[in-house]
Amino acid sequence: MNRIKEVLEEKGIKQKWLAEKLGKSYNMVNSYVQNRKQPRLEVLYKIAKILQVNAKDLLIDSENIKG
């Protein structure tokens, strides 16, 4: 699970903009945002750099997941 959606909303950034900066399709970024797919680690770090956050800020602590 990731927090990409929350960070985008906090920063007022659109998925389309992130997709362009990443060089990925909107559909791929949307699948990351909706937690249907998890980005590879290097992609996660690239997203963090683009969004100017720590990569850890994009991750959800597994201890906090209810299920």
For each residue, the residues with C-beta under 8 A, 3 or more apart:
1: 35 38 59 60 62 65
2: 32 35 38 39 44 58 59 60
3: 6 7 57 58 59 60
4: 7 8 32 33 47 58
5: 8 9 33 34 35
6: 3 9 10
7: 3 4 10 11 51 53 57 58
8: 4 5 11 13 14 15 18 33 51
9: 5 6 12
10: 6 7
11: 7 8 51
12: 9
13: 8 17 18 51
14: 8 17 18
15: 8 18 19 26 29 30 33
16: 19 20 26
17: 13 14 20 21
18: 8 13 14 15 21 22 29 47 50 51
19: 15 16 22 24 25 26 28 29
20: 16 17 23
21: 17 18 50
22: 18 19 29 43 46 47 50
23: 20
24: 19 28 29 43
25: 19 28 29
26: 15 16 19 29 30
27: 30 31
28: 19 24 25 31 32 37
29: 15 18 19 22 24 25 26 32 33
30: 15 26 27 33 34
31: 27 28 34 36 37
32: 2 4 28 29 35 36 37 38 39 47
33: 4 5 8 15 29 30
34: 5 30 31
35: 1 2 5 32 38
36: 31 32
37: 28 31 32
38: 1 2 32 35
39: 2 32 43 44 47
40: 43 44
41: 44 45
42: 45 46
43: 22 24 39 40 46 47
44: 2 39 40 41 47 48 55 58 59
45: 41 42 48 49 55
46: 22 42 43 49 50
47: 4 18 22 32 39 43 44 50 51 58
48: 44 45 51 53 54 55 57 58
49: 45 46 52
50: 18 21 22 46 47
51: 7 8 11 13 18 47 48 58
52: 49
53: 7 48 57 58
54: 48 57
55: 44 45 48 58 59
56: 59
57: 3 7 48 53 54
58: 2 3 4 7 44 47 48 51 53 55
59: 1 2 3 44 55 56
60: 1 2 3 64 65
61: 64 65
62: 1 65
63:
64: 60 61
65: 1 60 61 62
66:
67:
